[in-house]
Structure formats: C-alpha cells, structure tokens
C-alpha cells in the first residue's frame, strides 16, 4: 500500500503532492513500480494536526481520484478518511477501500456507507483524535486492549454488513515508543481474529526517537521493521518508499 498524502501538513511529505498533477504523477510511478494499493489522504493525521472540513478534504482528494481512475481504471484505491460523506463521494467514484483511523468511532455512519458499497473497511486502533491523541498513551496491556477494541469494532462492522475487513493496530496513534515496538513484536496475537493485518510504520516518529531523527533517512530502518512485521503476520504494508519495500517483497517471494 503506497502512501499518497494530498495535504500541506503531513509529517513526512506534507505539501509535496498537494498539487493534483504531482499527486497523480507520484501515484502512477508507484503503480508502475508494482504497488498493489494507493492510499490517498486529504487530511493529515500526524500527532497535533488540526481537522479539515468535509468540503476541503473532498476538494483535495476528488481531482486526484478522478484523474487517476481515468488514466488507470483498474487501480486499487484506498481513501484515508473517517468522514462518512467523504467516504460516500469517493466510493461513488470507484474507490475500493475506506481506511478509517478511528475504526468507525468518529462518524459511525461511515460503516454503513462502506457496507452499502461493499467496500473493504480498515479498522485502525487509536484513542481520541490526532490533535490530542498522544495525551492518551496509558494502557494496562496495550496488546490486550487493542485486541478488545478490534473484537468490538469487528462485531459492529459485521452487523452493519461489512464483509471485507483489514485490521491496523495503529502504530504511532496514541502509543508510546515502547508500545509501538511491542505491537510489532506481538502482531501475531491479532492473527487469531481472522482478518488481514495492515501495518503502517513508515518513517514514523518512534523511529526518529530511537534510531534516526532525520525523516528522510528513516527509510532503511522502516524497511527493517516492515520485514519484522511481515514475519510476525502483517499482510499489508503501508509505506512511503515503494522501491525499498518492493525489494523486501521480492526477497520474500523467493523464500
């Protein structure tokens, strides 16, 4: 899953693909490199970020989706949103996956919307909203609490008609540095829930706090951690550096 942030303020590439033409060019390059899914985001979810309106988010993502599907109608697209109105608009256009950082908590209508379009729904674990989520990093047992969250959200989603679900433990979302490494190490504990595990750790701040403060130099440690995530059960890797990860993927395909 290649990351395409159509925002001015995302932590790694904010502003880089804010222009529609540049965003589409980047997505086409990722597809040509061999990426399976393009995940398009119109609102930054970095810690401390402010929300944007539905209209602003749609203004950012719709032109990109429109042009990308015109040029590559078979592309598998995901949109990173927690807003049901955004989800409805993009699913109407032909988007396949809704990637909700709240797992359907912030706007419960989004689950019904995804079900109506028979879309895949990504249930990600977090607490609160990106603006203040890092104030909520207390857990008695981070793995057990994420698992309980997944169980409840899966039940709600299935009752609403969702058939296809990905589970994302939300690395970097209301988690301490230690929590993030523990999640990567214990990913296999979520496999028993029976749904593919999606992991997004690429270039995140916990890497900067332990290995490399320069965001542009976090790709190599990201690839190492992504490899460990695969070994521990991850099936979908959401990443910035497609070339690096495809090298990892090619090695795994030959094992």
C-alpha positions as CSV (number, residue, x, y, z in Angstrom):
1,X,0.0,0.0,0.0
2,X,1.7,3.2,-1.2
3,X,1.1,6.4,0.7
4,X,-0.2,9.4,-1.2
5,X,-0.8,12.4,1.1
6,X,-2.7,15.2,-0.7
7,X,-2.1,17.6,2.2
8,X,0.1,20.6,3.0
9,X,1.0,19.3,6.5
10,X,1.5,15.6,6.7
11,X,4.6,14.7,8.8
12,X,6.7,13.2,6.0
13,X,5.7,14.5,2.7
14,X,3.3,17.4,3.5
15,X,2.9,19.7,0.6
16,X,4.9,17.5,-1.8
17,X,1.9,16.2,-3.6
18,X,-0.6,18.9,-2.7
19,X,-0.8,19.8,-6.4
20,X,-3.1,17.4,-8.3
21,X,-0.7,16.8,-11.2
22,X,2.2,16.0,-8.9
23,X,0.0,13.6,-6.8
24,X,-1.2,11.8,-9.9
25,X,2.3,11.5,-11.2
26,X,3.5,10.1,-7.9
27,X,0.7,7.5,-7.9
28,X,1.4,6.4,-11.5
29,X,5.0,5.9,-10.6
30,X,4.1,3.8,-7.6
31,X,1.7,1.7,-9.7
32,X,4.4,1.2,-12.4
33,X,6.8,0.2,-9.7
34,X,4.4,-2.6,-8.7
35,X,2.4,-1.2,-5.7
36,X,-0.9,-3.1,-5.1
37,X,-2.9,-0.3,-3.4
38,X,-2.7,3.5,-3.4
39,X,-3.9,5.0,-0.1
40,X,-4.9,8.6,-0.7
41,X,-5.2,11.0,2.3
42,X,-6.7,14.5,2.2
43,X,-6.4,15.3,6.0
44,X,-3.2,14.9,8.0
45,X,-3.4,12.5,10.9
46,X,0.0,13.3,12.4
47,X,0.1,14.0,16.1
48,X,-1.1,17.5,16.9
49,X,-2.7,18.1,13.4
50,X,-6.0,20.0,13.1
51,X,-9.0,18.6,11.3
52,X,-10.2,19.9,8.0
53,X,-13.8,20.3,6.7
54,X,-15.5,17.7,4.6
55,X,-15.5,20.2,1.7
56,X,-11.8,20.8,2.0
57,X,-11.0,17.2,2.2
58,X,-13.1,16.4,-0.9
59,X,-11.5,19.3,-2.8
60,X,-8.1,17.7,-2.2
61,X,-8.8,14.1,-3.0
62,X,-11.6,14.1,-5.6
63,X,-9.5,15.6,-8.5
64,X,-6.7,13.1,-7.8
65,X,-9.0,10.1,-7.8
66,X,-10.9,11.3,-10.9
67,X,-7.7,11.7,-13.0
68,X,-6.0,8.6,-11.6
69,X,-9.0,6.4,-12.4
70,X,-9.3,7.9,-15.8
71,X,-5.7,7.0,-16.5
72,X,-5.6,3.7,-14.7
73,X,-9.2,2.4,-14.3
74,X,-8.0,-0.8,-12.8
75,X,-6.0,0.8,-10.0
76,X,-7.0,-0.3,-6.5
77,X,-7.5,2.9,-4.5
78,X,-8.0,3.4,-0.7
79,X,-9.0,6.7,0.9
80,X,-7.8,7.6,4.3
81,X,-10.9,9.2,5.9
82,X,-13.1,9.0,9.0
83,X,-15.9,11.1,7.5
84,X,-19.0,9.3,6.0
85,X,-19.7,12.0,3.5
86,X,-16.2,11.8,2.1
87,X,-16.4,8.0,2.0
88,X,-19.7,8.2,0.1
89,X,-18.3,10.6,-2.5
90,X,-15.1,8.6,-3.2
91,X,-16.8,5.2,-3.2
92,X,-19.3,6.6,-5.8
93,X,-16.2,7.4,-7.9
94,X,-14.9,3.8,-7.7
95,X,-12.6,3.7,-4.7
96,X,-12.3,0.2,-3.2
97,X,-11.2,0.7,0.4
98,X,-12.0,3.1,3.2
99,X,-9.1,3.4,5.7
100,X,-10.6,4.9,8.9
101,X,-8.1,5.9,11.6
102,X,-10.9,5.7,14.1
103,X,-12.3,2.3,13.1
104,X,-15.8,3.9,12.7
105,X,-15.9,5.6,16.1
106,X,-15.7,9.3,15.0
107,X,-18.5,9.0,12.4
108,X,-20.4,5.7,12.8
109,X,-22.3,6.3,9.6
110,X,-19.1,5.5,7.7
111,X,-19.5,1.8,8.4
112,X,-23.0,1.7,6.9
113,X,-21.7,3.7,3.9
114,X,-18.8,1.3,3.3
115,X,-21.2,-1.7,3.6
116,X,-23.6,-0.1,1.1
117,X,-20.8,0.0,-1.5
118,X,-19.4,-3.4,-0.5
119,X,-16.1,-1.7,0.2
120,X,-13.2,-3.1,2.3
121,X,-13.1,-1.3,5.6
122,X,-9.8,-0.7,7.5
123,X,-10.4,-0.8,11.3
124,X,-7.5,1.1,12.9
125,X,-6.9,1.5,16.6
126,X,-6.4,4.8,18.2
127,X,-7.7,7.0,21.0
128,X,-9.3,10.4,20.7
129,X,-8.3,12.4,17.6
130,X,-4.9,13.3,16.1
131,X,-4.9,16.7,17.7
132,X,-4.5,15.3,21.2
133,X,-4.1,11.5,20.8
134,X,-0.6,11.5,22.3
135,X,-2.1,12.5,25.6
136,X,-3.8,9.1,25.8
137,X,-0.9,6.6,25.8
138,X,-1.8,4.9,29.1
139,X,-2.6,1.2,28.9
140,X,-2.7,-1.7,31.3
141,X,-1.9,-4.1,28.5
142,X,-1.6,-2.4,25.1
143,X,-2.0,-5.7,23.1
144,X,-5.0,-6.9,25.1
145,X,-6.7,-3.5,24.8
146,X,-6.1,-3.2,21.0
147,X,-7.5,-6.8,20.6
148,X,-10.6,-6.0,22.7
149,X,-11.1,-2.9,20.5
150,X,-10.8,-5.0,17.3
151,X,-13.3,-7.5,18.6
152,X,-15.9,-4.9,19.4
153,X,-15.3,-3.0,16.1
154,X,-15.4,-6.2,14.0
155,X,-18.8,-7.2,15.6
156,X,-20.2,-3.7,14.9
157,X,-18.9,-3.7,11.3
158,X,-20.1,-7.2,10.5
159,X,-23.6,-6.5,11.9
160,X,-23.7,-3.4,9.7
161,X,-23.0,-5.5,6.6
162,X,-19.2,-5.1,6.1
163,X,-17.8,-8.3,4.6
164,X,-14.1,-7.4,4.0
165,X,-12.0,-6.0,6.9
166,X,-8.4,-5.2,7.4
167,X,-7.1,-4.6,10.9
168,X,-4.5,-1.9,11.7
169,X,-3.1,-1.7,15.3
170,X,-2.4,2.0,14.8
171,X,1.3,2.3,15.3
172,X,2.1,5.8,16.3
173,X,-1.5,6.6,17.2
174,X,-1.9,7.2,20.9
175,X,1.1,4.9,21.5
176,X,4.4,5.4,23.3
177,X,7.7,4.4,21.6
178,X,7.7,1.2,23.7
179,X,4.1,0.4,22.7
180,X,5.0,0.7,19.0
181,X,7.8,-1.8,19.3
182,X,5.8,-4.2,21.4
183,X,3.0,-4.1,18.8
184,X,5.4,-5.0,16.0
185,X,6.8,-7.8,18.1
186,X,3.4,-9.2,19.1
187,X,1.5,-8.8,15.8
188,X,0.8,-12.5,15.6
189,X,-1.6,-12.1,18.6
190,X,-4.0,-10.3,16.3
191,X,-3.9,-13.0,13.6
192,X,-6.4,-15.2,15.5
193,X,-9.1,-12.7,14.8
194,X,-9.1,-14.0,11.2
195,X,-8.6,-10.8,9.2
196,X,-5.6,-9.5,7.3
197,X,-3.3,-7.2,9.3
198,X,-2.3,-3.9,7.9
199,X,0.8,-2.1,9.4
200,X,1.8,1.5,8.8
201,X,5.1,2.4,10.5
202,X,7.0,4.0,7.7
203,X,9.1,7.0,8.8
204,X,7.2,7.5,12.0
205,X,8.4,9.4,14.9
206,X,9.2,6.4,17.2
207,X,11.9,5.5,14.6
208,X,13.2,9.0,14.9
209,X,13.3,8.9,18.7
210,X,15.3,5.6,18.7
211,X,17.3,5.4,15.5
212,X,17.2,8.3,13.1
213,X,15.9,11.9,13.7
214,X,16.0,12.9,10.1
215,X,12.7,11.9,8.4
216,X,14.4,11.4,5.0
217,X,16.8,8.9,6.5
218,X,14.2,6.7,8.1
219,X,13.5,4.5,5.1
220,X,16.2,1.9,5.8
221,X,15.1,1.3,9.5
222,X,11.5,1.4,8.2
223,X,12.2,-1.4,5.8
224,X,13.8,-3.5,8.6
225,X,10.8,-3.0,10.9
226,X,8.4,-3.7,8.0
227,X,10.2,-7.0,7.4
228,X,9.8,-8.0,11.0
229,X,6.1,-7.0,10.8
230,X,5.7,-9.4,7.8
231,X,7.5,-12.2,9.7
232,X,5.1,-11.6,12.6
233,X,1.9,-11.8,10.5
234,X,1.4,-8.5,8.6
235,X,-0.2,-8.9,5.2
236,X,-0.4,-5.3,4.0
237,X,2.4,-2.8,4.5
238,X,1.5,0.9,4.2
239,X,4.7,2.6,3.2
240,X,6.4,5.7,1.7
241,X,9.4,4.2,0.0
242,X,7.9,1.8,-2.5
243,X,11.2,0.8,-4.2
244,X,12.7,-0.2,-0.8
245,X,9.7,-2.3,0.2
246,X,9.4,-4.0,-3.2
247,X,12.9,-5.2,-2.7
248,X,11.8,-6.8,0.6
249,X,8.7,-8.2,-1.2
250,X,10.8,-9.8,-3.9
251,X,13.0,-11.5,-1.4
252,X,10.0,-12.9,0.5
253,X,8.5,-14.2,-2.8
254,X,11.7,-16.3,-3.4
255,X,11.8,-17.8,0.1
